[in-house]
């Protein structure tokens, strides 16, 4: 049944550009980008028990690095992309080394503070980041000589990257290392007693999460062809965290569903409601009340209950 559902979903996603207009195709691309970012945060929140309020730092840092190398130094995309991933992953390693000196609320506050340092730098260092004007004039790459400028082409490109990213993260959490990460979440003292280096497990997971956040950042800047400091803002980090919690932290599909809910409310409902964020808050409250574990675990529980009747 699960295999048939995956095949049906794959066919629906592959055929969507054939029936959808450009607005909906672009919206689908944005959902794929948000899904990668939410899934990367879920590695920390759902499987590591580490709630971060600074995850937008990776999407902004990778986007700014790629844009600056392209616009200021004239590097080609095949150079800027790996350099942006390396720089962002190295910064994630440094931030993880600092933030993981604490857990719980302390960890949350440190990640928030570090991300705000980057956000403030993006605003103030106008010579590099363009300040409040951001960086514009970017182009999209042409992987293997294939143009992805058209909405449908970029949709398939982002879909391919999203499938690869989520598959890699799913393999990560289902590996023995993923089991050690879950163990550090549930029984950190026992894991230490068993000889596991809990700090190292969390740090490597933090770095891995930052890497996939950087991948989302590259897709983000390729989609918009523009980057602004708001990409690093607290609001952006909160939206990602909201998507993870609403969809179901600690599940593979949860962050994808949660990211889709947030993006649909933000980009579609906002065209009809001026105070769309109030509706987002109301939806989140309803999810917490009726599905405290998130949408995906909630529907799974309802489905199993219905089948038993």
N, C-alpha and C positions, 0 to 999 in steps of 0.2 A: 504493500500500500504506500509506504513512504517513498519507494523508488518510483512508482507511478506518479505520485504527487510531484516529485522532483522533476521528472521528465515533462509533465504537463506545465509546471512553472517555467522550466527552461524554454519550452516551445513558445509560451506566452510572452516571455521577455524578448526572445529572439524575433518574434513576429510583430511586436508592438510598434516599431517604427513604420511598419507597412500600413497601419490603420490610424495611428495617432498623428496629430498636427505637431508643428515645430514647438509650440509651447509645452505640450505634454512630453515630447521627446526630450527637451531640455530639462524639464522637471525630473524626468527619469534619471538623467545623467547626474543631477544634483543629489538625488536620493542615493545613488551608488556611491558618490563621494562621501556623503554623510554616513552611510552604512560602514564604510571602511574606517572612518574616524571613530564612530561609536563602538565598533567591534574591537578596535585597538584599545580604547579606554576600558572596555569590558574585561580585558585581560587583567587589569589592575583591580577594578571595582568588583566584578563578579567572581573572579577566580583567585585573586590575591587578597581581597578584603581591604584594599587601599583606595579610599575615595579621594579623587583628585579634582580640584577646581581650576586646573591650569592646563588642561589638555589642548586647548586651542593654540597654545604656544608652538606646538609642532607644525600645525598646518600653516601658521603665519611665518614661522622661521624658515621652513622649506620653501614657501612661496616667495618670500623676500630674497632669499639667497639665490634662487633660480632666476628671478627677475633682475636682480642687480648684476649678476654675472652676464646675463644676456644683453642688458641695456647699456651698462657702463663699460664692460670689458669686451663685449662683442663675441662672447663664446657661443658656440653652437649648442643646440638643445641636447645633443648626445653627450656633451661635456657638462653642461649646467645641471642636468638631472642627477647623475651620480654624485657630483660634488655637493649638491643640495642635500641629498640623502646622507652622505658622509658627515657633513657639518652638523646637520640636525641630530643625527644619532650620537655624535660625540657630545653635543650640548646636552642631550638627554642623559648620557652617562654622567656628566658633571652634575646636572640637576638631581638625578637620582641619588648620587653619592651624598648630596646635601640633604635632600628631603627625607631619605630613609633613615636619618638619625632619629626620626620620630615616627610614630604610628598614630592611627586614629585621627582625632581633631588636629593634632600637631602637624601630621603629614598633610592634611587638607590645607591648612593655613600656609604651610611652607610652599606648596605647589602653587597656591594662589599668589603668594608674594613674588615668587620667581617669575611667574607668567606676567605679572603686572610690571616687573622690571623690563621685560621685553616689549610689552605694550607701550610703556612710557618712552622707551628708547626709539621705537618706531615713530612715535609722534614728534619727539624732540630732535632726533638726528636727521634733520631734513636733507642734509647734503648727501646722505646715503639712501634714506628711505623715501624721500619726497615729502616727509611730514604728513600734514593733513591732506595733501594732494595725492598721496600714494604714488605708485609707479604704474605708468600706462604705456601703451605702444607695444605690447607684447604680441607674440604670435604663437600659434600652436605648432608642435613638432609634426614631423611626417614619418612615423615609424615604418621602417622598411620601404620608404618611398611612397607610402600611402597617406594621402591627405586626410586629416580629421577635422577640417574646418566646417564641414556640413554638420548640422545637428545629428542626423542619423549616424554619420561616421563616428562622431565623438561619443555618441550613445553606446555604440558597439565597443569602442575602445575602452571606455570607463567600465562597461559591463564585464569585459574580459579581465581587466585589472582587479575589479571587485571580486570576481569569482576566484581568481588566483589568491588574492589577499585573504579572503575569508576561509578558503580551503587551507592555506598555510597556518592561519591562526587556529583553526579547528584541529589540525594535526598537532599543533603546539600544546594545546590544552589537554588533548587526549594521549599525550606522550608520557613517559615516566617523569619527565621534568614537570609537566603540567600537574601530575599527581602530587609532586613535591610542593608545587605552588599552592595547590588546594590544601595540602597538609599544613603549610605555614600559615594559611588563613585560619584554619580550624583549631590547630593545636601547635602553636609555634614552639612552646617550651618542650613538648614531647618530641617534635622534629629535631630540635637542638640536641636533646638527650640521645636521640637515635643516630647522631653524627652528621646530620644535615646542616649545612651553613645557610640558615634561614635568610640572613641579610643578603648573601650572594644570590640566592634564588630570587628574592624580590628585586634586587638590582638588575639582574639579567632580564627579568620580565619587564621592568620599567624601561630598559633600553630597547627591548624588542617592541614594546608598545609604542615608544617614540618613533621607531623606524617606520611602522605602518602609519602612524600619524603623519609622518613626512611624505609618505606615498600619497596620502589623501591631500596633502598640501600641494603637491605637484599637479595633481588632477584639478584641484581648486583653481590654481593660477592659470592653467591651460584653458579651463572652461571660461573664466571671466576675462582673461587677457589683461588683468588688472589686479593690483593688490593694495589694500588700504589697512591702516592700523586696527580698524574694527575687527579684522579677522582674528586678532590676538586678544580681544576684549574679554572681560569677565562674562558678558552676556553670551558670547560664542561658546565658552567653556561650559556655562550652565546649560545651554541648549543640548550640548552633547551628553552631558551627565543626565539630563532629564530624559533624553531618548533611551539611554541604557536602562534607567530605572523603570521607565514606563513600559518598555518592551519586555524586560525580564533579564536582570543581571544574572550572570552565571549560566546563560544558555547561548547557543550559537546563533539561533534565529532571533532571539529577543532584541538585541541592539539594532538589527536590520529593520524589524517592524517598528521599533520605537523611533528610529531615525526617520522612517517614512512618515510616521504620524506627525512628527514635529515639522518636517519639510512641507507636507501637504497643508497643514494649518498655516504655516508661515507664508507660503507662496501662493496657495490657491484661495484659502478662506480670506486672507487679507485683502483680496481684490473685492470682496463683498462686505467685509466688516472692518471698520476702522480700528476697533479695539480687539484685534484678533488674539492678542496675548491674553486677554481675559478669558476667551474661549479655551485657549491652550491650558490655562490654569484650571478651568472648570473640568476639562477632560482629564487632566492629571489627577485631580481630586477624586473623580469618579473611578479612575483606575485603581487608586490607592484603596478606596473603600471596598470595591467589588472584586478586585484582583490585586491584592497586596503584594503578590510575588511578581506582577507584571502581566502584560497581555498574553504572551506566549504560554507561560505556565498556567495562567488562568483558563485560557481556552482549552489547553490540554486536560486540565482537571475537569472542566465541564464536559468535554467530549467523553472522557472515561466514565464519568457519572451517568451520562446519557446512555452509553452502550450497556451499562450494567442493568438498566431498567428494562 
